[in-house]
């Protein structure tokens, strides 16, 4: 599989899929916990519930293009932190 390092589908997980989606064959479990959670401007659709960021309605890390987006966002944040250091 081309680019198999970008995609992992754990259909045996008891929570699979953890978000409602149309096609669970394209559901990517690579980022089960989103590495962008700590970012205010993550690019997803988080909600604030009782002062806590909730990503329950966000499927950004689970979409096929999610890997590339997350990696580019992390690189962008790394470059920004180098500029302010």
C-alpha positions in Angstrom: 0.0 0.0 0.0 1.4 3.3 -1.1 1.8 5.8 1.8 0.9 3.1 4.3 2.8 5.0 7.0 0.0 7.7 6.8 -2.9 5.4 7.5 -3.9 2.9 10.1 -7.4 1.5 10.5 -8.0 -0.4 13.8 -11.4 -1.9 13.0 -11.0 -4.2 16.0 -11.0 -1.3 18.5 -14.0 -1.4 20.7 -14.6 2.3 20.0 -14.2 2.0 16.2 -15.2 4.3 14.7 -15.1 6.8 17.5 -16.8 9.4 15.3 -19.8 9.0 13.1 -18.7 8.9 9.4 -20.2 7.9 6.1 -17.4 5.5 5.1 -15.5 3.7 7.9 -13.1 2.2 5.3 -11.5 5.6 5.0 -11.4 6.2 8.8 -7.8 6.7 9.9 -6.9 5.7 13.4 -3.3 6.9 13.1 -4.0 9.9 15.3 -6.4 8.3 17.8 -5.6 11.3 20.1 -5.1 14.4 17.9 -1.6 15.9 18.3 -3.2 19.3 17.5 -5.4 19.2 20.6 -3.2 21.7 22.5 -3.5 24.3 19.7 -6.2 26.9 19.8 -6.2 27.2 16.0 -6.0 23.5 15.2 -8.1 23.8 12.1 -10.7 21.3 13.2 -14.1 21.9 14.7 -13.6 21.7 18.4 -16.2 23.0 20.9 -15.6 24.4 24.4 -17.7 22.5 27.0 -17.4 23.6 30.6 -14.1 25.2 29.8 -12.6 22.1 28.2 -11.9 21.6 24.5 -14.0 18.9 23.1 -13.2 17.3 19.8 -16.1 14.9 19.8 -17.6 16.4 16.5 -14.2 16.7 14.7 -13.1 14.1 12.2 -10.1 16.1 10.9 -7.4 13.6 12.1 -9.4 10.6 10.9 -9.9 11.7 7.3 -7.6 10.3 4.6 -5.9 13.8 4.2 -5.7 14.3 7.9 -2.1 13.0 8.2 -0.7 15.5 5.7 -2.6 18.4 7.3 -1.5 17.5 10.9 2.2 17.2 9.8 2.1 20.5 8.0 0.4 22.2 11.0 3.1 20.8 13.4 5.9 22.0 11.1 4.3 25.4 10.9 4.1 25.7 14.7 7.7 24.5 15.0 8.9 27.2 12.6 6.9 29.8 14.5 8.5 28.8 17.8 12.0 29.0 16.2 11.2 32.6 15.2 10.1 33.6 18.6 13.0 31.9 20.4 
